[in-house]
């Protein structure tokens, strides 16, 4: 899984700013197709936008949190 430096920096930023539980919840919401609530912080909006628009970032972020096959579930829904 090749990732460019900008994507890697975004993941590092999310890890530093967002708590693990926040990242898990965002990933689950994206995979389950739950739309944003509208009152998220800028950091949450940014992380969510990145994983929604980049399957590699979604997969990497999920694996970093210990979840496997998240991308398969995400892609098989639609």
VOLO-651045 format. One record per residue (C-alpha): residue in one letter; x negated, y negated, z negated. Coordinates in steps of 0.1 Angstrom, whole numbers, padded with zeros to 4 digits, always signed. Layout:
N
aXYZ;...
END
This chain:
78
x+0000+0000+0000;x-0018-0031+0013;x-0009-0064-0004;x-0023-0098+0004;x-0038-0121-0022;x-0008-0144-0024;x+0015-0115-0032;x-0009-0101-0058;x-0011-0136-0074;x+0027-0138-0076;x+0028-0104-0094;x+0001-0115-0118;x+0020-0148-0125;x+0053-0129-0131;x+0035-0105-0155;x+0020-0135-0175;x+0052-0155-0176;x+0081-0129-0177;x+0085-0104-0205;x+0084-0067-0194;x+0121-0063-0202;x+0130-0093-0180;x+0111-0078-0151;x+0127-0044-0156;x+0162-0060-0157;x+0155-0080-0126;x+0143-0050-0107;x+0174-0029-0118;x+0197-0058-0108;x+0181-0060-0074;x+0182-0022-0068;x+0218-0020-0080;x+0228-0050-0058;x+0238-0072-0087;x+0237-0109-0076;x+0218-0135-0097;x+0239-0150-0124;x+0230-0186-0115;x+0215-0197-0147;x+0181-0180-0144;x+0148-0198-0151;x+0126-0208-0122;x+0102-0180-0130;x+0130-0154-0128;x+0144-0169-0096;x+0109-0168-0080;x+0102-0132-0091;x+0136-0120-0079;x+0133-0138-0046;x+0099-0121-0040;x+0110-0086-0048;x+0142-0090-0027;x+0123-0102+0003;x+0093-0079+0001;x+0098-0042-0003;x+0061-0036-0011;x+0063-0061-0039;x+0094-0045-0052;x+0078-0011-0052;x+0045-0023-0067;x+0063-0042-0095;x+0085-0012-0103;x+0055+0012-0103;x+0036-0012-0126;x+0065-0008-0151;x+0064+0030-0148;x+0093+0035-0123;x+0089+0056-0093;x+0111+0059-0062;x+0128+0026-0068;x+0122+0016-0032;x+0139+0047-0019;x+0170+0040-0040;x+0170+0004-0029;x+0168+0012+0008;x+0193+0040+0007;x+0220+0017-0005;x+0224-0003+0026;
END
